[in-house]
Amino acid sequence: MLSLHTSPLAQPGVGDSGGMNVYVRELVAGLAHAGVEVTTYTREWRAGLPREILVEPNHRVIHIPAGQFDLPKEELESLVPTFTDLVLDDIRRNHPVDVVHANYWLSGLSGHALKHELDVPLVTTFHTLARVKAEGGDPEPERRERAEAQIIGCADAICVSCDEEEDQFRRLYGNPPGVLEIVAPGVEHAFFTPGDKRGARAALAMGDGPVLLFVGRIQPLKGVDVAVRALAALGRRDAQLYVVGGASGSNGDIEVLRVQALIAELGLTRQVHFVEAQAHHMLSTYYRAADAVWVPSRSESFGLVALEAAACGIPVIANAVGGLLSLVDHGRTGYLVADRDPEVFAKYTAELLDNPALATAMGIAAADRGRRYTWSFAAARLRRVYTDITSRSLVNCS
């Protein structure tokens, strides 16, 4: 398993760590529990890390020294050859493999090279794609789009998260030479399950008024500014918005300052609370404390925050894009908003706050939807993909 730019052991919600970290960590755990031996290679991201960590039986993480620790993601492409060479050396010396599975396009570049060196199948989960981000208003460099096209042309299997992502992929990239498989992420139900709202609020020292929640990295893509404007449009002085997560990307700190200026301009300084990124399992307490969870991202291949909130029995109000279309059943488990309109976010939020019976019914339906997603099922689907592609000829690089 390749996760070059971010470690599955790093804290989600900080820097470049997010849903992909959770995805890799939990999916590999599911594979390990099913008896698949997995080695995850990631770039060494701070000093003092052990070279190898045995996370659990069949699941090890190896830190590859490649470049300075604090390099922004935008500068990591130049480190791919070094990372690849060191991974290749370790595979040949210590950990022979049957399949290489790359996560994100940077890992895909490495996986592409490893496939040809080792003559093994390449599986790729892109998580985000340049053409998809461009449609959402976040254009990526042309070199990334070219690299993704090369990876797609050589991958033996490409994993997407849902029907909507598959349809989007085929519309933007056509039919790939390898198989396109839906492997939906899961949720850890030992943590993310309905619970007592009053108890959660007491644990977090929240008051009794309406609580709205945004969970994610602070960057333009995620739309914290939309959440702030939605709070203003809601027009309730007793409502509180909690933003859980830290600055991300090269413009993250600038985005934090921009959002703080917007909060001051709208007179919401006493109603918006920034909370540093939390240990993943702690997010369940924040979800349970909320009346609604807002997901105003410009694009989302899946949307783990929406799934985890639903599993906790909390209605989600989300932008109508990507995987969020499959996670939110409009009018039943939450609401979908076209074009991230803050006024519409506020309107749907008011409906929930003014109608407790509706909110309760939606919460019950959301929890029922969330129970359908498990990491063990995701791992079983992926194991089937691995078995299938190792039993046939490799895709010829196109």
Secondary structure, 3 states (H helix, E strand, C coil): CEECCCCCCCCCCCCCCCHHHHHHHHHHHHHHHCCCCEEEEEECCCCCCCCEEEEECCEEEEEECCCCCCCCHHHCHHHHHHHHHHHHHHHHHCCCCCCEEEEHHHHHHHHHHHHHHHCCCEEEECCCCHHHHHHCCCCCCHHHHHHHHHHHHHCCEEEECCHHHHHHHHHHHCCCCCEEEECCCCCCCCCCCCCCHHHHHHHCCCCCCCEEEEECCECHHHCHHHHHHHHHHHCCCCCEEEEECCECCCCHHHHHHHHHHHHHHCCCCCCEEEECCCCHHHHHHHHHHCCEEEECCCCCCCCHHHHHHHHCCCCEEEECCCCHHHHCCECCCEEEEHHHCHHHHHHHHHHHHHCHHHHHHHHHHHHHHHCCCCHHHHHHHHHHHHHHHCCCCCCCCC
